[in-house]
Amino acid sequence: MGNADGEMDDLTALCAECEQLRAENAHLRSLLGLTETAPSPAKLASLPTALTATAPNPPDTSAPLTSDSPVAAKLAHFRTLFRGREDVFALRWQNKAGRSGYAPACAHEWDRALCGKPKVKCADCPSRALLPLSDEVIRDHLTGRHTVGVYPLLPDETCLAHIDSGFVYEGNGEYSGLLVEHDITGKVEALVPQVAGQVEALRAMLAGKLRDVPVGPQCTNPHECPLYDHCRECGDDHHVGYLPGRKAVHRDLQLEGYARIRDVPPGRLTAPQQVRVWRATVADEPETDPAIHDRMRSLPYPRYYFDFETINFAAPIWPGGRP
C-alpha cells in the first residue's frame, strides 16, 4: 500500500502541475490575442503534409500574419527573421559519441558512388554539390525533420575574423567563440576605387630601378620583413643591422656610410649594449659581463642546466588552454 500511496501522490502532483501549466498557457495566449485551441494529434500528424503544399501565387507579405495565414506567408515571414545566404545552408549532425556540429548540406552526401567521406574531406570532394536554402528546407526544419543553420555572411559582404585571445578551450572539440567576426563591407567598398591606381603604381615600381633603401625601423614595423636577414647580409662580416637597441641607429649608420659593425668609428655608439657588441666584433673575441663570473662562483655544486621549451597553438588543443 505504501508504494501505491506514493505513486498516487506523485500522480496528483503531476496533474496539478499540468493544470497550472495549462492555465499559464491560456493566459499567455490571451495576452497575445491567440484564441485557437491546441491542435489535435490528427492535425499534428498531418502537419508535414500540409506544410508541403505550395501556394500558386507569391504570398502577400503586407497582410497581417495570423494563425489562419497561408503556409507560404508564414514561411516568407520566418525567412525574413533569419536572413542569410540563399545558395547554401548547413545541417546539424550528431555522431554516436554524442559530438555534434554543422556542415554544409550536399546533394551527394553519403552517396557511395560519389561521396568519399570520411576518407575524403568535403572541401576536397570533386563531387561536392551544395544545396540552396529553399522553402522546402525551411518546412522540414520547422516540422522537425532536420535542424538547419544559415550562413549570415552574404556573398556580397566582407568579413574579417580574428582569434579572440580571451577564448578558453573547454574541450570536446568545442571552439565556438574562438573567432571574432567583424563586418567590414563598408570599409572595403570605400577602398575598391583605389585598387586600380595602386596596382598600376606597383607595376611601375616593379618595372623601375631597385631603390637602395637602408635597413631601418621600416624593416620590422609593423611586422618583420621576410627579406630582413637578406638585406643585412654582409659577406662573412656583421652588418650594423644586427646591433641591439633602436633600429633608427641602423639607418643612421648606413646613411653615414657604415655598413659593417667593425667600420663604425670609436665613440660613435653610445648605448652600452651596442658598445659591447662593437668591442667584441672589432676584437673578434667574446665578451662576458664580469658580474656573471661572480654569480657563477656563488652557485653550489652540483649545478644543473634546465632548458625549458614551451609550445603554444593558435587554436588550443588542451582543455583550459588559450590561443
C-alpha positions in Angstrom: 0.0 0.0 0.0 2.9 2.3 0.8 4.2 2.2 -2.8 0.7 2.7 -4.2 0.1 5.7 -2.0 3.4 7.2 -3.0 2.6 6.8 -6.7 -0.8 8.3 -6.3 0.8 11.3 -4.6 3.2 11.7 -7.5 0.3 11.4 -10.0 -1.7 14.0 -8.1 1.3 16.4 -8.1 1.9 16.0 -11.8 -1.8 16.6 -12.6 -1.7 19.8 -10.5 1.4 21.0 -12.3 -0.2 20.1 -15.7 -3.3 22.2 -14.8 -1.1 25.1 -13.7 0.8 25.0 -17.0 -2.4 24.9 -19.0 -3.7 27.9 -17.1 -0.4 29.8 -17.7 -0.5 28.9 -21.4 -4.1 30.1 -21.7 -3.1 33.4 -20.0 -0.2 33.9 -22.4 -2.3 33.1 -25.4 -4.9 35.6 -24.3 -2.2 38.3 -24.0 -1.1 37.5 -27.5 -4.6 37.5 -28.9 -4.4 33.9 -29.8 -7.8 32.1 -29.4 -7.2 28.9 -31.4 -7.1 25.8 -29.3 -4.3 23.4 -29.3 -4.1 21.2 -32.4 -5.3 17.7 -32.2 -3.0 14.7 -32.6 -4.6 14.0 -36.0 -3.8 17.6 -37.1 -0.2 17.3 -35.8 0.2 14.1 -37.8 -0.9 15.8 -40.9 1.2 19.0 -40.4 4.2 18.0 -42.5 1.9 17.2 -45.4 0.0 20.4 -45.0 3.2 22.4 -44.9 4.5 20.9 -48.1 1.6 22.5 -50.0 2.7 25.3 -52.3 0.8 28.4 -53.0 0.0 29.1 -56.6 0.9 32.8 -56.1 3.6 34.5 -54.1 2.4 35.2 -50.5 1.1 38.7 -49.6 3.7 39.8 -47.1 1.9 43.1 -46.5 -1.1 41.4 -44.9 -1.1 40.9 -41.1 0.2 37.4 -40.2 -2.2 35.3 -38.1 -2.7 31.6 -37.3 -5.0 31.4 -40.3 -2.5 32.8 -42.8 -1.4 30.6 -45.6 1.7 28.4 -45.1 3.6 30.3 -47.8 3.0 33.6 -45.9 4.3 32.1 -42.7 7.4 30.7 -44.4 8.1 34.0 -46.0 7.8 35.8 -42.7 10.0 33.2 -41.0 12.7 33.6 -43.6 12.8 37.4 -43.0 13.7 36.7 -39.4 16.8 34.6 -40.2 18.2 36.1 -43.3 21.5 34.7 -44.7 23.0 33.1 -47.8 20.5 31.5 -50.1 22.9 29.5 -52.2 24.0 27.2 -49.3 22.9 26.2 -45.8 24.1 23.9 -43.0 22.6 20.8 -41.5 23.2 19.8 -37.9 24.8 16.4 -37.3 25.5 14.2 -34.3 27.6 11.1 -34.1 27.3 8.0 -31.9 29.7 9.5 -29.4 27.5 12.5 -28.8 29.6 15.0 -30.7 27.6 17.4 -32.9 28.1 20.3 -35.2 27.0 21.8 -38.5 28.2 21.0 -42.1 27.2 22.4 -45.5 24.3 20.4 -47.0 25.4 18.4 -50.0 23.2 16.7 -52.6 25.6 13.7 -52.7 26.4 13.2 -49.0 26.9 9.5 -48.2 26.1 8.5 -51.8 28.8 5.8 -52.1 29.1 6.4 -55.8 30.1 10.0 -55.3 30.8 10.7 -51.7 34.2 9.8 -50.3 33.5 10.5 -46.6 35.2 10.0 -44.2 38.4 9.4 -46.2 37.9 12.5 -48.4 37.1 15.8 -46.8 34.0 17.6 -48.1 36.1 20.6 -49.1 38.3 18.4 -51.3 35.5 16.3 -52.8 35.2 16.7 -56.6 31.5 15.7 -56.5 30.5 18.2 -53.9 27.2 19.8 -54.8 26.0 22.3 -52.2 22.2 22.6 -51.8 20.4 26.0 -51.8 18.2 27.1 -49.0 14.6 26.6 -50.2 11.1 26.8 -48.7 11.1 23.0 -48.6 14.2 23.0 -46.5 12.6 25.5 -44.1 9.5 23.4 -43.9 11.5 20.4 -43.0 13.3 22.4 -40.3 10.0 23.6 -38.8 8.5 20.2 -38.8 11.5 18.6 -37.1 12.9 16.5 -40.0 16.3 18.2 -39.5 17.9 21.3 -37.9 19.1 23.9 -40.4 21.8 26.6 -39.9 22.2 29.7 -42.0 25.3 31.4 -43.1 24.7 35.1 -42.2 27.6 36.4 -44.3 26.2 37.1 -47.7 28.3 36.7 -50.9 28.5 40.5 -51.4 29.7 41.1 -47.9 33.3 41.1 -46.5 34.0 39.8 -43.0 37.2 40.0 -41.0 37.7 37.2 -38.5 40.5 37.2 -35.8 41.3 35.0 -32.9 39.9 36.1 -29.5 42.9 36.0 -27.2 40.5 35.6 -24.2 39.0 32.4 -25.5 39.3 29.4 -23.2 39.1 25.9 -24.8 36.7 23.7 -22.8 37.5 20.5 -24.7 35.4 18.1 -26.8 36.1 20.0 -30.0 34.0 23.0 -28.9 35.6 26.0 -30.5 32.6 28.3 -30.5 33.8 31.8 -29.8 37.4 31.2 -30.9 37.0 33.6 -33.8 35.5 37.1 -33.5 34.0 38.4 -36.8 33.6 42.0 -37.9 31.6 43.1 -40.9 34.0 45.4 -42.9 31.9 45.6 -46.0 31.6 49.4 -45.9 35.3 49.9 -45.4 36.2 47.5 -48.3 33.8 49.2 -50.6 35.3 52.5 -49.9 38.7 51.2 -50.9 37.7 49.4 -54.1 38.0 52.5 -56.3 41.6 52.9 -55.2 42.7 49.4 -56.2 43.3 50.1 -59.9 45.6 53.0 -59.2 47.5 51.1 -56.6 48.0 48.1 -59.0 49.4 50.5 -61.6 51.7 52.1 -59.1 53.1 48.7 -58.0 53.6 47.7 -61.6 55.5 50.9 -62.3 57.6 50.2 -59.2 58.5 46.7 -60.4 59.4 47.9 -63.8 61.7 50.6 -62.4 65.1 50.5 -60.9 65.5 48.9 -57.5 66.0 51.6 -54.9 68.8 51.5 -52.4 66.9 51.7 -49.1 69.0 51.3 -45.9 67.9 48.8 -43.2 65.9 50.7 -40.6 62.7 50.8 -38.5 60.6 50.1 -41.5 62.0 46.6 -41.8 60.4 45.4 -38.6 57.4 47.7 -38.1 54.6 46.7 -38.1 55.9 43.2 -38.9 59.4 41.9 -39.7 60.1 41.8 -43.4 60.9 38.3 -44.7 63.9 39.8 -46.5 65.2 41.4 -43.3 68.2 39.0 -43.0 68.9 39.2 -46.7 69.2 42.9 -46.5 71.6 42.6 -43.6 73.8 40.2 -45.4 77.4 41.4 -45.3 79.5 38.6 -46.5 81.5 37.0 -43.6 81.2 40.1 -41.5 78.5 41.6 -39.3 76.1 44.2 -40.7 75.2 47.2 -38.5 71.6 46.0 -38.7 72.5 43.3 -36.0 73.3 45.9 -33.4 70.9 45.7 -30.5 68.7 48.6 -29.5 67.0 51.2 -31.6 66.5 50.4 -35.3 66.9 54.1 -36.2 70.6 53.7 -35.4 71.0 51.1 -38.1 69.5 53.5 -40.7 71.6 56.5 -39.5 74.9 54.5 -39.6 74.2 53.3 -43.2 73.4 56.9 -44.3 76.7 57.9 -42.8 78.4 55.2 -44.9 78.9 52.4 -42.3 77.6 49.0 -43.4 79.8 46.8 -41.2 79.9 47.0 -37.4 83.7 47.0 -37.4 83.7 50.1 -39.7 81.9 52.2 -37.1 84.5 54.6 -35.6 85.2 54.5 -31.8 82.9 56.8 -29.8 80.1 56.8 -32.5 78.0 54.4 -30.5 76.8 55.4 -27.0 74.3 52.7 -25.9 76.1 50.3 -23.5 74.9 47.1 -25.3 75.8 48.5 -28.7 79.3 49.4 -27.5 79.8 45.9 -26.1 78.8 44.3 -29.4 81.1 46.7 -31.2 84.1 45.9 -29.0 83.5 42.1 -29.3 83.2 42.4 -33.1 86.3 44.6 -33.6 88.3 42.3 -31.3 86.9 39.1 -32.7 86.6 37.8 -29.2 83.6 37.0 -27.0 83.0 39.4 -24.1 81.1 38.5 -21.0 79.9 40.6 -18.1 82.2 40.3 -15.1 79.1 40.0 -12.9 78.4 36.6 -14.5 81.7 35.2 -13.1 80.7 36.3 -9.5 77.3 34.9 -9.9 78.5 31.5 -11.2 81.1 31.2 -8.4 78.3 31.7 -5.8 76.3 28.7 -7.1 76.9 25.5 -5.2 77.7 22.1 -6.8 76.2 20.1 -8.4 74.9 22.5 -11.0 72.1 21.7 -13.4 71.2 23.3 -16.7 67.4 23.2 -17.3 66.3 24.0 -20.8 62.5 24.6 -20.7 60.8 24.7 -24.1 57.2 25.9 -24.5 54.7 25.5 -27.2 51.6 27.5 -28.0 49.0 26.8 -30.7 46.8 29.5 -32.3 43.9 27.1 -31.7 44.4 25.4 -28.3 44.2 21.6 -28.2 44.2 21.0 -24.5 41.2 21.8 -22.2 41.8 25.1 -20.3 44.2 26.4 -22.9 44.1 29.7 -24.6 45.2 30.9 -28.1 
